[in-house]
Amino acid sequence: MTSDLENQVTAYQQWRDELRDCIQSYQNWLENNGHADIQRSLRIYDLVESLRNDRMILAFLAEFSRGKTELINAMFFSDFKQRLLPSDVGRTTMCPTEIFYDGSEEPYIKLLPIESRKGDESIAALKHKPVEWVKIRLNLASQEDMATAMSSLAQVKSVTVEEAGLLGLLDEADFMTTTVVVKHGGKVEIPCWRHALVNYPHPLLKKGLVILDTPGLNALGTEPELTLSMIPSAHAVLFLLAMDTGVTKSDLDVWQKYVQSYVTRRIAVLNKIDLMWDDLKSEAQIEVAVERQLVETARILGLPRDHVIALSAQKALIARIRGDAGLLAKSRIESLEHLLAEEIIPSKQQILRAAVSREIGNMLETSLQSVTAQLASTRGELQEMSKLSGKNRELAKLLLARLEQDKSNYMRHMESFKRSYETVLRQGNVLIGTLADDRLDEMMNRSLTSIEGSWTTAGLMRSMQALFDTFSRQAEKILAFAGETRNFVDGVYTEFHKMYGFPKMTPPVLNLERHILHMHSLHQNTERFCKDPVNVMTEKHFLVRRFYNGLVSHARELFRQLRLELDTWVNSALMPLSLQLKEHQKLLERKVDNLRKVAGDINTLQERVRQLEQQHLQLGKQVEELTLIRSVLQRDPAETKVAKVA
């Protein structure tokens, strides 16, 4: 592991932990100052937990025999001093494998039997059912035991052609989407396992890195969940090719079907550069040939040239096991690790920071504006009390009468706002109700009914089109409602700004773009699947059903996110103004109470001034604390030093 990548992952973990501590500090402020409520506390708790469980996923994709698993060994497991993952010819990983660290359990391998494909449950759902998995404990103290345990990832078994067909692993008319090899006597070889989970205490895995090792084109074609969920959720995809062949037809099939349209952060790795090493050629000649292949690969795949790397995974692994610095440099693996360190990790930080800002940025800003307004009010009240110094009770009574009239007028405006506020909340709740789980179940069941009995691409397209149309209509209704609500809030802000000097605030915009783009992507994936000539000519009922189940699972999650987004926005759009109104009401009541006391006994004035001075000091400290919290949340992750909030 190069210091670049290791240092960046460590810095990322520290930054994420400090971000979490900062958010916790805000929660503490809310609780200590009486501003905590159930809704905000739950949102902050969920955010803190999501940061605690945050993972950075690197997916490794390739056709068979491109050296993908060997590269994983070289990058992450050379300290084991042998191949941790099986990567010999014909003995490489046969099922999608997730490698991560979970400190709550001992090291293990969990294997999902291939027979689970007979059911309709997704891999994500089966992860919550331990009884479905075969668990192997890892003995880290024994290289032999570790090698034996890891070899299970490459296990295959012989079954009849009929059995392979029932599992959806064999379509004799289409060997591009099969994971088997026909053997004599009508028997075929299939993987023993559908999916594998490896819990391994590697330092970088402990810091939140997750590795997804995927088999070739055939496994991708028979397990839609990989392309609909696992690969798109990866932060970056490393796509491996062979240096000597460049981009082959099968490589291009994998790239176009499962990478190009699914992920935005892509790196192509031309492995086996050692095949270009030739004692009969000069270093310059070899470099020209390598560069030519890199440029051509970048052109075919549509990638920037600097996102295409040449290396030798095998030589890198040997170099690290032997401590051979010269061979390590020649393997060029450090170029890939440097690219990951300098581009992929910082972009992940920006995404995470944007998510945190989206979730509590407006909430924090509201708190800061509220405390700042209280500070200004307290300062104004102090000035008023100072003006009364030495004045008589009769003047205090006149001021009191005027202030009570102001309070009465304000309360009428408050009642008007409350009625409008309740109307908006009621409309929002009705709209949120259309996205409730029971409504979604009803809609999904209609979709299922329309396709059951005819598991064809045509039926799938009709069913999913109806689902996408429903999503689009709901998104349009939500955006229209948000526009009307925002205009209402703008009007109220303007009114109270003119009448009472409230600071001018702009309610947050409801941004559904990422949800709409995600649904659009699912739509495109469905069209691509349904228009694939292989799928149209040879209807794969098993694959269509599994693809449909994956789509519905994602669509359901999208609708759920849409509901949460709307619910959060309705409250965040109106909450700042509601808080300002309540604070101003408290201020008026406090002023009235003060003047009543002064009008009754002018000697109480100095005591009230002392109280206000103490309150002014406390509010000033709160403004400083919230400003510091905001500065930490907004700080560019590229800055190396992140301030801690006490």
Buried (B, 14 or more C-beta within 10 A) or exposed (E): BBEBBBEBBBBBBEBBBBBBBBBBBBBBBBEEBEBBEEEBEEBBEEBBEBBEEBBBBBBBBBBBBBBBBBBBBBBBBBEBEEBBBBBEEEBBBBBBBBBBBBEEEEBBBBBBBBBBBEEEEBBEBBBEEEEBBEEBEBEEEEEEBBBEBBEBBBBBEEBEBEBBBBBBBBBEEBEEBBBBEBEEEEBBBBBBBBBBBBBBEBBBBBBBBBBBBBBBBBBBBBBBBBBBBBBBBBBBBBBBBBBEEBBEEBBBBBBEBBBBBBBEBBBBBBBBBBEBEEEEEEEEEBEEBBEEBBEEBBEBBEBEEEBBBBBBBBBBBBBBBEEBEEBBEBBBBBBBBBBBBEBBBBBBBEEBBEBBBBBBBBBBBBBBBBBBBBBBBBBEBBEBBEEBEEEEEEBBBEBBEEBBEEBEEBEEBBEEBEEBBEEBBEBBEEBBEBBEEEBBEEBBEEBEEBBEEBBBBEBBBBBBBBBBEBBBEBBEEBBEBBEEBBEBBBEBBEBBBEEBEBEEBEBBEBEBEEBBEBBEBBBEBBBBBBEBEEBEEEBBEBBBBBBBBBBBBBBBEBBBBBBBBBBBBBBBBBBBBBBBBEBBBEBBEBBBEBBBBBBEEBEBBEEBBEBBEEBBEBBBEBBEBBEBBBEBBEBEBEEEEBEEBE
